[in-house]
């Protein structure tokens, strides 16, 4: 029998009804044998997340403020869930224990991880499955980095002896004692690690609406859903702000070769988007997979005669940005001009001193900072091998009366970057979508 590891986001666990729906999804496929739980999500737009409520509890206790009212709200929320599910869990006993933990000075990471912990207990009781605390299988080093080798070995040892298990996401332990939370995407990372350790056939990421679209629905009306995309392509889109899956998780899953399925709890019968190392044979595309972009870049244009013959110019320029921890996201060079593209807000704060240091270091003829630049990525496997690809891009933008400020292509044939003015961003995205995606 195939093995699926599934992770469910907070929206799919917001109340008793959504939890029942999630349990039905889990039971609908016998291959879903290991499931990872988030903390219950918000039920309405103005509601405070349970995780944030735990943060507030710890903060108020640390500041010697009254935290019991907030703790009572959390208890009421979990009590309502348990009663709605008709299961036997003493929520008050759990919350009383948590209050004692606060008085004993337990860490913030421990307190805020209890949302996932309680939710894991609830789902395990509802399904009749074994609950495995993430503290038993997820391990961090003392410097806060994930101890991947120990974690994978522990997951294999503990879970291979269990047919079905519920595991809370978001946290693990340092040296097996102190609770440590992930900085971001903790539930997804927990599920990905379990999938890799057990050699799963697939990893499913379930949430409210996580389809990967071929363009931003806020810009392009009814864009197509990408049914199959590679991990390499997704990395390019992540840089452009499409954070469906975080970079470190993409890299982990790509190395494992295990497919990741992006699924929506509202459309459980829809296959969603499948992320693989190689495109499936029946995947159909015209040219590109997706059009994505970001606004508010700046370009530092440095002009100096004979730059092409000078030694160490680039090293000096990059060193000035590096010393201030400002990433140079892209750069372009010519015979007499060197241009650096930046987005980090620290550049705006230290712009004057950077320009002064550039003048002192390389004595340029001029330095000009161009603002209000958008970068748009046309992403697709093997695009660089398509004849006439640049003509298609330029014709699309020319037809929309767009002035192209710059164009870049990497050596991996995955991505073409086009720079346009911010004011032309949305029109450019729509024009490129029509030319490169619509068949």
C-alpha positions, 0 to 999 in steps of 0.5 A: 500500500502506498504511503501519504503524509498529510499536513493540515493548515489552521483553516482546516481545523478552525472549528468542530465542523471543519475538523470533522471535514478534515477527518473525513478527508484523512479517512477517505484514503487509507494511504494517509497514515501520518498526519501533521496538525497546525493550531486551529485557525481563525473563524472570522476576519477579526478573530485573534489566532490561537497561536497569537493568543498564546504569545500574548499569554506569555508576554503578559505573564513575563510583564507581570500582567493579567493573562488569565482572561486570555487563557480562559478564551483559549480554553473556551475555544478548545472546549467548544471544539471538543464538545462539538466533536463529542470526544472525551478530552478534559480541556480544563485539566490541560489548561490548568497544567499550562497555567502552572507551566507559565508560573514555572517559567516555561519558555515562550516557544513551549507556551506557543507550541501548545496550540499544535499540541492540543490540536494533535491530541484532539485529532488523535482522539477523533481518529482513534490513532496514536498521538506522537509528540513532535518533541519525540522526533524533531530535534534542533541543535543548540544554535537553533538550527535543525538537526536533520540527521538526528530528526530523520533517524528519530522519525524512522525509529518512532513512526515505523513502529506505528501504523497510523499517527497524528503529529503536531507541527511547528516545534521540536526540542533542543537536546530532548528537553527544551521546546523550540519552534520553527521560524516559519512554515513549521508544520509544513517542514514537520510533514516534509521531514516525516515524508522524507524519513519514511520514504513516502510516496507523496506529501500532501499540503492541505489548506483553504485555497492553495492552488498555484495559479499561472498568474496573480488572480488579483491582476489576471482574471481567472488565471489557469491552475498549474496542475504540475510544476517542478521544484526548480520552477517553484523556487523561481516563483518563491523568489517572486513572492509566491510562498506556497512552499518555503525554500528550505522545504522545496530543497528538502523535497527536491533532494528526496524526489518525493512529490508534493501535492498542494490541496484545498480542503474546500475541493477535496476531490480536486487534484490541486497542484503536483510538484515534482522533480520532472514534469509529468509526460502528459503535462501540456504547456505552450511556453511558460508555466507562470508569470509572477513579479514584484514591485519597488526595486531600485537600480544603482547605475555606475558609469566609469570609462574603461571599466571593462579593463579594470581589475577588481571593480565588481569586488569593490562594489559588491563589498560595499553592499555586503558590508552593510548586509544588503543583498545585490539581487541582480546585476548587469554589466557593460563596457562602461556601466555596472548596474546593481538591482536592490530591494532591501529597505536598508539601502534607502536608509543608507543610500547617501553613505553607500553612494559616497563610498562608491565614489571614493572606492572606484571614482566613477564618472556618475552614479544614478539611482533609478527607483520604481522598477518592477521585475516580472518573471516568466518561468518555465522549464526549458524556456531558453531552448524555445526559438523566438522566446524573446521576440514573443516577450518583446512583442507582447509588451510592445503591443501593450505600449510598455517600455522595457527597462531591462531584461535578464536570463539565467543560464538554467533556461528556467526564467526570463526577468523583465524590468518595467516601471512600477506603473506598468506592472499590472498591464505588463503581467496581463500582456505576458500572461496572454502571450505566454500562458493562454493557448 
